[in-house]
Amino acid sequence: KVCHEREWCLSLGRLVIKDRVRGPFRRATGRFYVHPGVRISSTEQRGLLIFQDGREMSWELRGAIPNVTASSYHPEFGRVIDNQCLQVEFQGNSAEICFRW
C-alpha cells in the first residue's frame, strides 16, 4: 500500500509544502497548477511565479527535479484556457517546495 502525506506550513512571507510517499513505488510526481495569468520561470531547483501585474513570487525545490509543462484551466463547461503546471519528479520518497513573497 502506498500512502501520500502533505504538510502545509504558512508563515509571514512564505508557504512551505512538504510531500512524503511511503510504501513501494517506482516514481512520484507532484503538480502545482497556476492561474492562467501567472507564468512560471525555472532554473534548476528554483524559479519565479510571474503575475500579470509584474509582481513575482520565488520558489525553491528540494528533493525533486522541476519541469514546467503546458496545461489547461477549465473555469466552466466548454471553456478552455491555457496555463502552466510546475511538475516535480521526486528523487526519493520526499520533496519540499518553498514559495516566498
C-alpha positions in Angstrom: 0.0 0.0 0.0 1.3 3.5 -1.0 0.5 6.4 1.2 1.0 10.1 0.4 1.2 12.8 3.1 1.3 16.5 2.5 2.1 19.2 5.1 1.4 22.9 4.6 3.3 25.5 6.7 2.2 29.1 6.2 4.2 31.9 7.9 4.9 35.5 7.2 6.0 35.9 3.6 6.3 32.2 2.8 4.5 28.9 2.2 6.3 25.5 2.6 4.7 22.4 1.2 6.2 19.1 2.2 5.3 15.9 0.4 6.2 12.3 1.5 5.4 9.0 -0.1 5.5 5.8 2.0 5.3 2.3 0.7 6.5 0.6 -2.5 6.5 2.9 -5.5 8.6 3.4 -8.7 8.2 7.1 -9.1 6.3 10.0 -7.7 5.3 13.3 -9.3 3.8 16.4 -7.7 2.0 19.0 -9.7 1.3 22.7 -8.9 -1.1 24.3 -11.4 -1.1 28.1 -11.7 -3.7 30.6 -12.7 -3.7 31.4 -16.5 -2.5 34.9 -15.6 0.7 33.5 -13.9 3.8 32.4 -15.7 6.4 30.0 -14.3 10.2 30.5 -14.8 12.6 27.8 -13.8 16.3 27.5 -13.4 17.3 24.1 -11.9 15.9 23.9 -8.3 14.4 27.4 -8.2 12.4 29.9 -10.1 9.7 32.5 -10.1 5.9 32.8 -10.5 5.4 36.0 -12.5 2.0 37.7 -12.2 0.3 39.8 -14.9 0.8 43.0 -12.8 4.5 42.4 -12.7 4.7 41.0 -9.1 6.9 38.0 -8.6 6.9 35.1 -6.1 10.0 33.0 -5.8 10.1 29.2 -5.3 12.8 26.8 -4.3 12.6 23.0 -4.5 14.3 20.3 -2.5 14.3 16.5 -3.2 12.8 16.7 -6.7 13.5 17.8 -10.3 11.2 20.6 -11.6 9.7 20.7 -15.1 7.4 23.4 -16.4 4.6 21.9 -18.6 1.8 23.3 -20.6 -1.7 22.7 -19.1 -5.2 24.0 -19.4 -7.7 25.6 -17.0 -11.4 24.9 -17.3 -13.4 27.6 -15.5 -16.7 26.4 -16.9 -18.2 23.8 -19.3 -16.8 24.2 -22.9 -14.2 26.9 -21.9 -10.5 26.0 -22.0 -7.7 28.5 -21.1 -4.0 27.7 -21.5 -2.0 27.8 -18.3 1.2 26.2 -16.9 2.0 23.5 -14.4 5.1 23.1 -12.2 5.7 19.4 -12.2 8.1 18.0 -9.7 9.7 14.5 -10.1 10.7 13.1 -6.7 14.3 12.0 -6.3 13.4 9.8 -3.3 10.4 9.5 -1.0 10.1 13.2 -0.1 10.1 16.6 -1.7 9.7 20.2 -0.4 8.8 23.4 -2.1 9.0 26.8 -0.6 7.2 29.8 -2.1 8.3 33.3 -0.9 6.8 36.7 -1.5 
